[in-house]
């Protein structure tokens, strides 16, 4: 989104969805962490909205609705632990969520 940091948010009442086509690459980046793990991060774009023009510069203002998708690609054996055993009460419940 363009505009001054901390300025008022753009008015989305009349924003319009803008179609797009990726220009280059597949949007994935692989990072090797200091502990030896490798993670892959991809930005999933849901929508791009044009929300008018910036009053100071006259440039169009865009709002990008996105979510990062993170995947563990590789992990050293010494970082792995045994999975927690779920009790017989509810095998679908995750610890700390209910």
PyMOL commands that set and color helices and strands:
alter all, ss='L'
color gray80, all
select helices_A, chain A and resi 77-79
alter helices_A, ss='H'
color red, helices_A
select strands_A, chain A and resi 16-17+28-32+38-53+60-74
alter strands_A, ss='S'
color yellow, strands_A
deselect
rebuild
show_as cartoon
